[in-house]
Amino acid sequence: MIPLHLGALHPVEQAATVALAFGPFVVLGIVIALRRRAERDEQEPVGPDLPEG
């Protein structure tokens, strides 16, 4: 059976489709960037805790 074509998507439907398709990857990228920044900040000593030398 040939699938029936329902016509062009409404602009709101197009935006929702794009958000559902790419949104999780964008959120994942943000989470990874934030976690890397947090881990980097934990590893680098700053302030008066630096060893004198």
C-alpha positions in Angstrom: 0.0 0.0 0.0 1.3 3.4 -0.9 1.4 5.8 2.1 -0.9 8.7 1.8 0.8 12.1 1.6 -0.9 14.6 3.9 0.6 17.8 2.4 3.2 20.2 3.6 3.7 20.6 7.3 2.6 23.8 9.1 5.5 26.0 10.2 4.8 25.1 13.8 4.9 21.4 12.9 8.2 21.9 11.1 9.7 23.6 14.1 8.5 20.8 16.4 9.9 18.2 14.1 13.3 19.9 14.0 13.3 20.4 17.8 12.5 16.7 18.3 15.1 15.6 15.8 18.0 17.7 16.9 17.1 19.0 20.4 18.4 16.0 22.3 21.8 16.3 20.6 22.0 20.0 21.4 21.1 19.3 25.1 23.7 16.5 25.2 26.4 18.8 23.8 25.6 21.4 26.5 25.6 18.8 29.3 29.0 17.5 28.1 30.5 21.0 27.8 29.3 21.9 31.4 30.6 18.6 32.9 34.0 19.0 31.2 34.2 22.6 32.5 33.3 21.5 36.0 35.8 18.6 36.0 38.5 21.0 34.7 37.8 23.5 37.4 38.0 20.8 40.1 41.5 19.7 38.9 43.1 23.1 38.6 44.1 24.6 41.9 43.6 28.4 42.2 44.1 31.0 44.9 46.1 30.6 48.1 46.3 26.8 47.8 49.0 27.0 45.2 52.4 25.6 46.3 55.1 28.2 46.7 58.2 27.7 44.6 
